[in-house]
Amino acid sequence: MLSRESLLSLVLVSAVLATPLIAERIETRDLGVRQTSNCPDAYTSQNGLKFTTYCNQNNPFNDALDPFTTSTMEECLERCSRFWGKGEGCFGVVWSEDQDCWIRNSTTGTAGLKSEDGMHSALVDPRSQMDPLDTDCPYPEASTHSLNSTAGQGLQFTMNCNKDIQGGDERWSGYPEYLSEQFRAFYHATSIEQCLTICATEHPLCKAVIWSPNYGMGWANCWPKSDFVGKFQEVGPNRGIVHAASFTSIERIDTNCPEDDTYTAQGNKEFEIHCGQYNEGQNITSVHRQNLTSCMDACASSDKDCIGVVFDSSLIGGYPNCYLQNSSSIISDSDSAMYAALSGTVVPTTSSSSLPSGNSGDSGDSGDSGDSGNSDGESSSKAWIAGPVIGGIVGIGLVVGAFIWWRRRRNNGGGIGKAGEVLGYPHYNAPPTELHAEAAREVPGDMVHTGYKPSAKYAHSTESQGTRAELPS
């Protein structure tokens, strides 16, 4: 059996193999926080926490954590916004130009500030940002409700008061970075509904959330979960108030495969349908649709040069199951993927080779670990679908390189976490699209790699079927 280190190396090289050989300009929120100044005038983290900075001033003591290395003060502040300590979050930082970062607890303040060149401090400001929200359970225990948001249309959730969920943490596609230990969480939410809406936009499929209204788990108080069955437990120490909610039913996805090989969508645009296949093209967004025809209509009405769609009737890749694409690549066979392209689109030769199975698993546990939420709508992408196959010699070299890279990251306290935890999905990020989304989305590996076989793959009707179904297990 492969060791966890070996397995992680193979996962890392899989991500490398899924990357185009032609370099593209990188567009990520993570790079956006890098600045040339050693000490910014003020700062707002990517998940919305605001800071006032005190340049060339030290603020000693009140440590919440041993110091660690960050290349910029901005990166240190980002860690603060994601920190989960002993029943509270981060209230300030000190960063040295030697690249040391100190996290400060709730006892910190301006009283200890003193002048010191090369030492820069910051405090959460206004401090009221960390004041607890209403800690009462939002709904009665075990009650069921509809999620009233654009992204969550058709979803119903069940409330679980004062409950935690063990495991189920993933490398969610909306995370700017996947970090270890006390910096694992990213999303901030002011209500359980907002937290669930974040969950509904995520890849892979998010099935539940835990939410801390008193910030006992820090500013990043919304944790998406990939599973919840048999995983509810009592809230442990140093976690504050925690409530859980799980998606328990959705509007049934129409999976009837159309008899015709073509479909005329809005604007008289004709699509050619390929059942049981997917396209390795470039995505511009992903949205939730009940059937293939409404997915093609979304492409036809897009103003971002959409030329095709991949539709996932299984929802394995996420609730946003309609992937709009603006480029074409090799079409490959896959049991759980479906592709449609505008007539006349030139597509490279079809590949019939099977792809290796993907398995996300439980990549972490919020009980052992410690960036704001997505918008209320759909999600955008400029990432590539996994799939390019490279020769064996190159693959061996990449395996070795990936393993060395991982070992260095682990030894340096880098962001990928403990061995065996990064078994999820690569990070996808891009500017907002016409569908007012913030985080990028790619057709996830499990959707195109799994052996899951839905009963049918396409639908004519765009109307609700009036029935509900459970989320895929």
N, C-alpha and C positions, 0 to 999 in steps of 0.2 A: 504494500500500500504506500502511496506517496505520502511524504511528510507534509505538514502544513506549509513549510517553507517552499518545498518543491511545487506544491499545488498553487501557491501564490505566484511563483515565478511563471508557471504556465498561463495563469490568468492574465498576468501583466503582458506576456508576449502576445496573447490573444488580442489584447487591446492594441498592441503595436501593429499586428498583422491586419487589423481593421482600419488602419490609417492610410490614406492615399499617399503614394510615393511623391507626388507633386506637392510641394509646400504651399500652404495658403496663409494669408494674413490671419493671425490669431486675434479673435475678438472675445474676450472674457471679462466679466465683472471683476475677477481677481486681479487682472493686470490693471484695471482701472483705478485701483487704490494706490498704486505705486506713484510716488511723487518725487520730484527732484529735491525739494526742501527737506532738511533733516527734521524740522519741526513745523507742521502745518499750523496756520492761524487758528483753525477750529476744524472739527471733523465730525462727520456723520457716517456711521458704519453702513455696510451694505444691507443690514437688516434693520436699520432705522434708529440706532442708539446714538444720541448726540453727546459730544464732548466739548469742553473748553480746555485749551492747552496752555501750559506755562513753560515757555521755552527757556532753556538754560537755568532751570530751577529743579532741584531735587525734592522729592517728597518721601523721605525714608520711613521704614517700619510699616506695620499693618499689612504684612504679606499674606496673601491668600494661597500662594503657590510658590515653589522654588523658581528662581529665574530660569528662563530658557532663551534661545536665540531666535531673533527675527531680523531680517535684513533692513527693515524700515520701521519707523514709528507707526505708520499707517497699518502695517501688518500686525504690530503689537496691539493696536486699538481694535482691529478686527477680532483678534483672539479674545479680547476683553468682552466683546459683544456676544461671544459664543461660550463664555466660561460658565461652568457649573461647579460651585464649591460646596462647602458644608452647609447646605440649606439656604444658600443665597448665591447671587451672581457676582459680577465684577463691578466695582464702583470707581475705578481709576487705574491708571498705569504709570509706571516710570520706565522710560526707554533711554538707554545710553548709546552714544555714537560708537561704542564698541559692540553694538548689536545685542545687548542684553535687554530682556523684557521682564518687568515685574508686574504681577497682577495685585491690585489692592482690594482689600475687603471693605465692608460697610463702615468700619471705624475710621477710614481715611477722610481727609478734608484739607482745607487750605492752611490750617494752623501750622503744619509742619514744613511748609515750603521754605526752601532756602536756596540762595543763588549758588550755582555750580555749573561752570562751562561744560558743555557736552552731555549734560543730563537734562532730559525733557520730561515733564510730567503732564498728565491730563486727568480730568475728573468728569464723571458723568454729570451733565448740566443741561437742563435742570435736573436736580436729584430726584424730583418728584416722578420722573420717568419710571423709577423703580418702586413706586408706591404700589401696594397690592391692588388688584382688581377685586371685584366682588367674588368672594371665595365660595359662596353657596353653589351647590350643584345646579347647572342651568335648567335642567328638566328633571322630572321624577325618575327614580331608578327604574330601569328596564323599559322606559317609554320609547316609542318609535315616532320619528318625525321626518318630514321631507326637507331636504337641503335646498333652501330658497336662494340659490345663486346661479348665475349663468353657467359657470363651469360645472355645477353639480346638478343640473337638471336631470330628473329621472332617478336620483339617488335617494334612498331612505337610510337613516341611521338610527341606531339604538344607543341610549344613554346608559353609561355604567359609572355611577357616582363613587368617588373616593376609591377608585381602582387604578391599578397600574397594569401595564402589559409587558411581559417578559420577552426580550428579544425583538425580532422583526425590524431591526434597523438596517437600512440599505444605503448604498452610495446613490442617493436620490439625484436625479438629473438636474434639479434646481440648485443643488449645493455648489457654491463656487469652488470649494475644496472639500475633500473627505478627510477629516482630521481625527486624531486619536484622543482617547481618554476624555478629559474634562471639556474638550472643545468640539465634541461630536455634533451637537445640535446646531441648527442655523436659524430656523424660522421663528419669528415673533408674531403672536396673534393676540388680539384683545377680546376674542370670544371663541367659543367652541365651534361656532359656525365658520368663522374665518379660518380656523385651523383645519376643519374638514374640507373647506374649499381648496386650500393648499394641497391637501391630500388628493383631491379629485383631479388635480392638474399634473400629478407626478407620474414619472416613469422610473422603475417598473410599476406594476399595479399596486396602489396603496389601498389598504382595506380598513384601516383604523388609525386613530390618533390617541396620544395622551397629551393633556394640556394642563399647565400649572398656572393658575390665576394669581398666586401670590409670589411668583418669581422665585420659588424655592429651588428651582432648577436653572435660575438665571434668566437674563433677558430673552434668550432663545428658548421660549417656553412651549413650543409646539413641536411635537415629535411624530412624524408620519410613521406608520407601521405596515409592514407587508403581510402580517398575519396576526390573528388574535384568538383563533379557536384553541381552547385549552390553555391559554397563556395569561388570563387575568389573574392578578394576585393583589394582596394587600400592599398599600403604599409603604415603602421602607423608610428608614431614617435618612435624614439630610436631603429630603426631596420636597418637603413642604406639602401643600395641598395639590393633589393630582386627581383629575377626572379623565375618564376614557370614553370614547365613542367609536362605534364600529359601523361600517356600511353593511347592512344585512339584506338589502334587496335593490334591484335596479329594474328599469324597464327592459323587457326582453329584447335582445338584439335580433333583428330579422336576418336569418342566415340562409335564406333560399337562394340558390344559384340560378340566375336568369338563363333561360334557354337560348336567347340571342347572344351572339358574340359581340354585339355593339350596343351602345346606348347613346341617345341624343339628349344632352343636358341643356341647361339654361343657355340662352344665346345661340341655340342651334349648333352647339359644339358636340362633335361625335367622338365617343371614346371606344377604343377596342379593349375588350375584357379578357384577362388572362387568369383563369381560376387556378388556385394552388401554386401561385408563383409570386415572387416579389422582385422589385427593382432596386438595385444598389445605387440609386441616384441621390441627389442632394435635396434635403428637405427644406421647406420654407416655413412650415408650421404643422402642428397637429391639433386636431379638434375632435370632440366626441360626436359621432354620428351613429344613428340606429341601423343604417344599412349602407350598402355600397352605392346605391343610386344617389342618396343625399350627399355622400362623400364626393362623388363626381360632380354634383351640382356645386358644392363648395369650391372645388377646383375651378369650375367654369366661371364662377362669379368673382374669383380672386383677381386682383390687379398686380400680382407679383409674378407674372409669367408662368403660372402653373401649367405643367404639361402632362401631369399624371398623378395618380394616387396609389397608396398602399393601404388596404383596409384590413383591420384585424378584428374579425368577428368573435374571437376568443377572449379579448380583453386582457390577455396575459401580459402584454406590454404596457398596459395602462388604460385608464378610462378614456383619455383622449386617443381614440383608436383609428382615426382617419388622418393619414400622413400625406400632406400636399407636397409635391416635388416640382422643382424647376429645372431638373436635368435628368437625363437617362443614362443608365449604365447597363451592365450585364444583368439579364433576367435569369434568376435561379429558381429551381423548384423548392417548394416548402409546403408542408401540409397545412400550416395554420396561417399562411399569408396569401393575399389576393392583390392583384395589380390591374390597373386600367390606365391606358395612355391615350392622349388625343390622337386621332387618326392622322397618319403621316409622320408621326414621331419616329425618328431613326433610333433604333435600339441595337446595341451590339449583340453578337451571337449568344444564344441562350446557353447557360451552363447547367448541366444535369447532375453535376457532382453534389453529393449530400454534404451538408455542413455538420461540424461537430456539435454535440448537444451542449446547451448552455444550462447552467444551474446557479441561480442567484443565491439561494439559501438564506439563512439568517446571518448576515454579515457582521452583526454587532449586537450589543445589548445596552440599552439606555440605563439599565441597572448597574452596569459596570463602567460606564463612560460618562462622561460628562461632556443659512445665512438667511428685508422682511419678506413675508410670504409673497407668493405669486399673485398676479392680478386676478380678478374675478372671471376672466375669460379664458380663451384658449392660449396655446403656447407655441412659440416660434423656434425655428431651427436653421442652422447652417452647418450641420454636421453630416457625416457620411454613414451610411448603413454598413454594418460589419459584413465582411465577406471576401475581400481580395485574398487569393491564394498565392503564396510566394514559395519558391523552390526550397527544397529541404536544406540545402547548405545555408541559405540566408536565414531560414527559420532557426537552425541550431545556433547561429551567431546571435540572433535576437534573444533566444532563451538565455544564453549566457549573459548578454548585456543587461537584460531585464533583471536577472537575479542579482547581479552586481549592483545595479541601481537601487533595487529594493533594500539590499543589505545596508547600503550607505544611508538611505533615507531613514531606516530603522535606527541605525546607530546615532544619527544626528537628531533623533526625536522628530522626524518629519511628519508629514500629514497623512500617511496612509494607514496608520494604526498598527495594531498588533497582527502578527502572522495569522492568516486565516480569516481576517475580518473583511478584506477587500475582495469579495467574491461577487460583486454586483456589476454595475454598469458604468461605462465611462461618463465623464462630465460633458454635457452639451450646453453650449451657450451662444447666443447671437442677439443682435439688436431686435427690438419689437417689430412685429409684422403688421400687416393690415388688420389682423384679428386682435389687436391691442393686447398682445401677450408680452411677458417680460423674460421668461426663461426659455431657452431653446430646447427642442425635443428632437430625438432621432428614433427611428424604428429600432427598438431595443433588441438585443441579441436573442433573448428568450422567445420573442415572437417568431423569429425566422429560423431558430435552431431547434426548437422543441419538437417532440414527436406528437404533441397534442393535435387531435384531428376533430375539428368541429363537424357537425353533421352536414352542414352545407355552408356555402361561402358568400353568396350574394343575395341581394334583395331588389325587387322592383319598387315596392311601396315605400313611401317616405312618411307614412302615417304611423302613429303609435299602434301597437298590436293590442294594447289594453291589458297585457299580462306582465307579470314580474318574474324575475329569476334571481337566484343567488349568484354572488360573485364567484368566479372560478376558484377552485381550491388549489 
